[in-house]
């Protein structure tokens, strides 16, 4: 009997260790879920657009779409999530266009038609290159740029907000850090010990050089609502928090007018030249 329990215990340890090794060496594949094929463009949504190729500091050619709106007061620099490519953000591009906003959405390295393979440092470089294209090539003033990131893109946008000048940053459905997400999904594994990525959104947002809007849903089953609250608490003033509705990937659609009104009110707020540090919560 003792031998049986010994063998059983050894088997459990072996399975546990094996699963841990799988997680250790497949983190990149689990985190980044790029799609290369682009079957649709803004033209399919009735939107005129500029198909843009720009280069990163380390020499990679990236692809993006610039969708202009007439007399737009702001341009959104859109950092998307970990899966798909810019094609999967057409609904959001159309929404911004209806709000009278220009938008530049780009694919990270390894996504869509962008060269290379995704890495954490790489996504940061890609966002900086997109910002430089907007400001230097397109000539959009920093004070007219609103940084926007959804999910993983929220961490990238938060990093960008800590590095460059912008009118504001909007972080939607984002996690506090890669390690926090790993601990949530695999609570039985010591993920903090072997996490190969940081994506410390909370730390980045604390260093934001512009006003911060955090948007999150209580119904988000992937990234807990409490993560959004912690991001808001870490952000410097002026800041706002908006509780949206819906699950992780469809909150901007499920929320309907609540989502659109939140953007309108936020842009009115940051567009006021008399802006003063203040905290207001909306739910």
Secondary structure by P-SEA (a helix, b strand, c coil): caaaaaaaaaaaaaaaaaaaaaaaaaccccccccccccccccccccbbbbbcccccccbbbbbbbbbbcccccbbbbbbbccccccccaaaaaaaaaaabbbbbbbbccccccccccccaaaaaaaaaaaaaaaccccccccccbbbbbccaaaaaaaaaaacccccbbbbccccccaaaaaaaaccccccccccccccaaaaaaaacccbbbbbbbcccccccaaaaaaaaaaccccbbbbbbbccccccccccaaaaaaaaaaaaaaaacccccccccccc
